[in-house]
Amino acid sequence: MRHGKKFNHLGRTASHRSALLSNMACSLIEHKRINTTVAKAKALRVYVEPLLTKAKEDTTHNRRIVFSYLQNKEAVAELFRTVAPKIAERNGGYTRIIKTGFRPGDAADTALIELVDFNELYNPNAEEKKATRRSRRSATAKKEAVVADAPVVEEKAAEPTAEAAADTTEEKTEE
């Protein structure tokens, strides 16, 4: 019977499952994306998203809580230094699961789980930051509009200074 089965046990004991999710979370934080099965990716998302929420506020207490889950100093430092500032504005949904087909050996349904803000292809904010390419017509039309709106300024001919006049007279005498 499945009474009270609220989460996927992944066919492992509690200690093995917690070690698996901890290691996968460290790998996800370090590499920003990992390939795994769909079931493990869904379990990892439930495990890691509260840790990412804790990392948004950098306090000693939050660092200790996150370390109690991850048990890896480097992963905790990476999380609080690079990942947390990027996800600071986001209210949730820090990870994305993309199904990638079936594994050849056992036909397991595989997926790619990644941190949303670290993917340049799918991230709309990264596109706004990049310089967008414009067509030639729009660029020339904008230049023409700027030139038409600009006031006409007459340039006065610069009068030669005394030093410049002396230089020209010396050149003439040398010849």
C-alpha positions, 0 to 999 in steps of 0.5 A, a space after each residue: 500500500 502507498 498510504 502516506 507516501 508523500 515523496 519518491 523514495 527512489 528505491 533507497 534507504 533514507 540515508 542513501 537517499 539523503 546522500 544521493 540528493 546532497 551529492 546531486 545538489 552539490 553537483 548542480 550548484 557547481 556545474 549549473 546543470 546535470 543529466 539524470 533520470 526524471 524521477 531523480 531530477 524531480 526529487 532534486 528540485 524539491 530538495 534544492 529549491 528551499 536551499 536556494 531560497 535560504 541562500 538569498 539572505 547571506 547570514 551565518 544561520 542560513 549558511 549553517 542550515 545549507 551546510 547541514 544539507 550539503 556537507 560541502 564547503 565549496 558548494 556552500 561558498 559557490 552557492 552564496 557567492 555566485 548563485 545567490 546574487 543571480 537569483 535574488 530577484 526571483 521568487 521561486 522556480 530556480 530550476 528547470 527540468 528538460 526531458 532528454 529522451 531515454 537512456 540506451 542501457 535501461 531505457 530510463 527516462 532521462 532529463 537535464 536539470 539546470 539553474 534557470 538564471 545560468 542558461 543564456 539560451 532560455 534566459 530572457 534577461 540575458 538577451 536584454 543585456 546583450 547588444 541586439 543586432 539591428 538591421 542596416 535600415 533601422 540604423 541609417 534611419 535613426 542616424 538620418 533622424 538625429 542629423 535632421 533634428 540636430 541644430 546647424 552650427 557654423 564653425 569659425 575658421 581658426 586664426 593662426 597663432 603666433 607660434 604657428 606663424 613663426 613655424 611657417 616662416 622658419 620653413 620658408 627661410 630654410 628652403 
